[in-house]
C-alpha cells in the first residue's frame, strides 16, 4: 500500500510534468504577495519552518519532487468537464489510489482542492514536528498558486496541454538548446503571457499591490478552495481557444488583466490561510 510521504527524506528529482502550474515567476509573485500580508506571528512561524528561506524561495518546490509512485502528480490540478455547472468533488476529485475505503487516509482525495485542505490541517497541527509542518507549508504555497491558474481546473486536453497553439506567431516553445516543443495553451498561461509583461519580480509585485488596493481584492472573505476552483474554471472556459490558434497581442490584452488578478488574489488568499494556520507562535 502506498503511504503518504511527509518526511524530509522524500526523494528529490526534477519534475518533467507539463502540469506545472504558474511558471517560476508566477509562483514567486504569489509567495511575495502573501509574505507582505502575514501577521507578525505568522511571519515568525514561516521563518522558523523554512529556516531562512522565503515563501517565494519555496513556491516551486512541489514541482521538483515526486516519490516512486508519482503520488503527488494529481495534487496540482483537477478536471472539471467543460459542460459542467461547477465543481463536483465526487466527479472531479479522484479518490486516492491504494487507500483502503473507510481508512483514516480515505478522507482526502487526489486533487488540488482536497490537498490544500489536507496540508492546511497538517500545517496547523502543533503535534507534528517541524519538518512535517515545513513540508505542509511548501505544498500549500504551491497548490494555492496552482488552483488560481485557470487551466489547472478545466478538463479539456489535460488542462490545455494538448491544445497546441502558436504563440505570437511561433509554434515552437522550447527553451534555448532544447529539442523542439510544440506550444500549448497551458504553457501560455503558465508563463508566456506573464513573460510578455517583461517585468522583474519587484516591479511586478508593485503593480499587483496597486491592483489589490484599487480593486479592493483584499476585502472579501478568502472563500474556500472549491470556490477558487470554480472561479478558475469559468475563466479557463472564457480563455479556451481552438487548436492551431495564434495567441497574439489581442489575446494578450484581453487576458493579462485576468492573470494579474489571479496572481494577486492567490497571494491574498495564501496570506489568509497562513495567518489562520500559523496563529500560535512556535515553541
C-alpha positions in Angstrom: 0.0 0.0 0.0 1.2 3.4 -0.8 1.9 5.6 2.2 1.9 9.4 2.3 5.5 10.6 2.3 5.8 13.7 4.6 9.4 13.3 5.8 12.2 15.4 4.6 14.0 12.4 3.2 11.5 12.4 0.3 13.3 11.8 -3.0 14.0 15.0 -4.9 14.2 15.0 -8.7 13.5 17.4 -11.4 9.8 17.1 -12.4 9.1 16.6 -16.1 5.3 17.0 -15.8 3.7 19.6 -18.1 1.1 20.3 -15.5 3.4 22.7 -13.6 1.0 25.5 -12.7 2.2 29.0 -12.9 5.8 29.2 -14.1 8.6 30.2 -11.8 7.8 33.9 -11.7 4.1 33.4 -11.3 4.6 31.2 -8.2 7.2 33.6 -6.8 4.8 36.5 -7.2 2.1 34.7 -5.2 4.6 34.0 -2.4 5.8 37.6 -2.4 2.3 39.0 -2.2 1.4 36.6 0.7 4.6 37.4 2.6 3.6 41.1 2.8 0.2 40.2 4.3 1.4 38.0 7.1 0.7 38.8 10.8 3.8 39.1 12.9 3.3 35.7 14.5 2.7 34.0 11.1 5.8 35.7 9.7 7.9 34.4 12.6 6.4 30.9 12.1 7.2 30.9 8.4 10.8 32.0 9.1 11.1 29.2 11.7 9.6 26.5 9.5 11.5 27.4 6.3 14.8 28.0 8.1 15.7 31.3 6.4 14.0 30.6 3.1 11.1 32.8 1.9 7.7 31.8 0.6 8.9 32.9 -2.8 12.0 30.7 -2.5 9.9 27.5 -1.9 7.0 28.4 -4.1 8.0 25.9 -6.9 9.3 23.2 -4.6 6.3 21.0 -5.2 7.1 20.9 -8.9 10.6 19.4 -8.2 9.6 16.4 -6.1 7.9 13.1 -6.6 8.2 9.7 -5.0 8.5 6.3 -6.7 4.7 6.1 -7.3 4.5 9.7 -8.5 1.9 10.1 -5.7 1.8 13.9 -5.8 1.1 14.3 -9.6 -2.7 14.6 -9.2 -2.5 17.0 -6.3 -1.7 20.0 -8.6 -4.9 20.2 -10.5 -8.5 18.9 -11.1 -10.5 18.3 -14.3 -14.0 19.9 -14.3 -15.8 18.9 -17.6 -16.4 22.0 -19.8 -20.2 21.4 -19.8 -20.4 21.2 -16.0 -22.0 24.0 -14.0 -19.3 23.9 -11.4 -17.1 21.7 -9.2 -18.3 18.3 -8.0 -16.0 16.5 -5.6 -17.2 13.0 -6.4 -16.8 13.6 -10.2 -13.7 15.9 -10.3 -11.5 14.9 -7.3 -10.4 11.2 -7.6 -10.2 9.0 -4.6 -6.6 8.4 -3.6 -5.1 5.3 -5.2 -4.1 2.5 -2.9 -6.1 3.8 0.1 -8.5 1.4 1.7 -12.1 2.6 1.9 -13.0 3.7 5.4 -9.4 4.1 6.5 -8.2 7.3 8.1 -6.5 8.3 4.8 -9.7 7.8 2.9 -11.0 11.2 3.9 -8.7 13.0 1.4 -8.6 12.7 -2.3 -6.1 13.4 -5.1 -6.8 16.9 -6.4 -5.7 20.4 -5.6 -8.9 21.3 -3.7 -8.6 18.4 -1.2 -4.8 18.6 -0.9 -4.9 22.3 0.1 -7.3 21.4 2.9 -5.2 18.4 3.9 -1.9 20.3 4.1 -3.6 23.2 5.8 -4.7 20.9 8.6 -1.2 19.5 9.0 0.4 22.9 9.0 -1.8 23.9 11.9 -1.2 20.7 13.8 1.2 21.6 16.7 1.7 17.9 17.5 3.7 17.4 14.3 7.4 18.1 14.1 8.9 21.0 12.4 9.9 19.0 9.2 6.4 17.7 8.6 4.9 21.2 9.1 7.5 22.7 6.8 6.6 20.2 4.1 2.9 21.1 4.6 3.7 24.8 4.2 5.6 24.3 1.0 2.8 22.3 -0.5 0.2 24.9 0.4 2.2 27.8 -1.1 2.4 25.9 -4.4 -1.1 24.4 -4.6 -2.9 27.6 -3.8 -0.9 29.2 -6.7 -1.8 26.2 -8.9 -5.5 26.4 -8.2 -5.6 30.0 -9.3 -4.1 29.2 -12.7 -7.4 28.7 -14.7 -6.2 25.9 -16.8 -5.5 23.8 -13.7 -9.2 23.2 -13.4 -10.5 22.6 -16.9 -11.0 19.1 -18.2 -10.1 19.9 -21.8 -6.9 18.5 -23.3 -5.3 17.9 -20.0 -5.8 21.4 -18.9 -4.9 22.8 -22.3 -1.6 20.9 -22.5 -3.0 19.1 -25.6 -4.3 22.3 -27.2 -1.4 23.2 -29.5 -1.3 26.8 -30.5 1.1 29.3 -32.0 2.4 32.0 -29.6 3.0 35.4 -31.2 3.5 33.5 -34.5 5.8 30.8 -33.1 4.9 27.1 -33.0 8.0 26.0 -31.1 8.1 26.9 -27.4 11.3 25.0 -26.5 13.8 26.8 -24.3 17.2 27.6 -25.8 19.2 24.5 -26.6 16.2 22.1 -26.1 14.6 19.9 -28.6 11.5 21.4 -30.4 8.5 21.6 -28.1 5.1 22.5 -29.5 3.4 25.5 -27.9 0.3 24.7 -25.9 -2.4 26.7 -24.2 -1.5 25.6 -20.7 2.1 26.8 -21.1 0.8 30.1 -22.5 -1.0 30.7 -19.2 1.8 29.3 -17.1 4.4 31.8 -18.2 4.2 33.1 -21.8 1.7 35.8 -21.1 3.4 36.7 -17.8 6.8 36.9 -19.6 5.3 39.2 -22.2 5.0 41.8 -19.5 8.8 41.8 -19.2 8.8 42.9 -15.5 11.1 41.7 -12.8 9.6 40.4 -9.6 9.9 43.7 -7.7 8.2 45.8 -10.4 5.5 43.1 -11.0 4.7 42.9 -7.2 4.3 46.7 -7.1 1.7 46.5 -9.9 -0.1 43.7 -8.2 -0.1 45.5 -4.9 -1.7 48.5 -6.6 -4.3 46.2 -8.2 -5.2 44.8 -4.8 -5.8 48.3 -3.4 -7.5 49.7 -6.5 -9.9 46.7 -6.8 -10.2 46.0 -3.1 -9.1 42.4 -3.7 -8.1 42.0 0.0 -11.6 43.0 1.3 -13.8 40.0 0.6 -13.6 36.8 2.7 -11.0 34.4 1.3 -13.5 31.7 0.5 -12.8 28.0 0.0 -10.6 26.0 -2.4 -13.7 24.7 -4.1 -14.9 28.2 -4.7 -11.4 29.2 -6.0 -11.6 26.2 -8.4 -14.9 27.2 -9.8 -13.7 30.8 -10.4 -10.7 29.4 -12.3 -12.9 27.0 -14.2 -15.1 29.8 -15.5 -12.1 31.9 -16.5 -10.5 28.9 -18.3 -13.6 28.4 -20.4 -13.6 32.0 -21.5 -9.9 31.8 -22.4 -10.1 28.5 -24.3 -9.2 28.6 -28.0 -9.2 26.0 -30.8 -6.0 24.1 -31.6 -3.9 26.0 -34.1 -5.0 29.4 -32.9 -2.3 32.1 -32.9 -2.1 33.6 -29.4 -1.4 37.2 -30.4 -1.3 40.6 -28.8 -5.1 40.8 -29.0 -5.4 37.7 -26.9 -2.7 39.0 -24.5 -4.5 42.3 -24.0 -7.8 40.5 -23.3 -6.4 38.1 -20.7 -3.3 39.6 -19.0 -5.5 41.6 -16.6 -7.2 38.2 -15.6 -3.8 36.7 -15.0 -2.7 39.7 -12.9 -5.9 39.5 -10.8 -5.5 35.7 -10.3 -1.9 36.2 -9.1 -2.9 39.0 -6.7 -5.9 37.1 -5.3 -3.9 33.9 -4.9 -1.3 35.9 -2.8 -4.0 37.5 -0.7 -5.7 34.1 -0.1 -2.5 32.4 0.7 -1.7 35.0 3.2 -5.1 34.5 4.9 -4.6 30.7 5.0 -1.2 31.1 6.6 -2.4 33.7 9.1 -5.1 31.3 10.2 -2.9 28.2 10.3 0.1 29.8 12.0 -1.7 31.9 14.6 0.2 30.2 17.5 3.8 31.0 18.0 6.2 28.1 17.8 7.8 26.9 21.0 
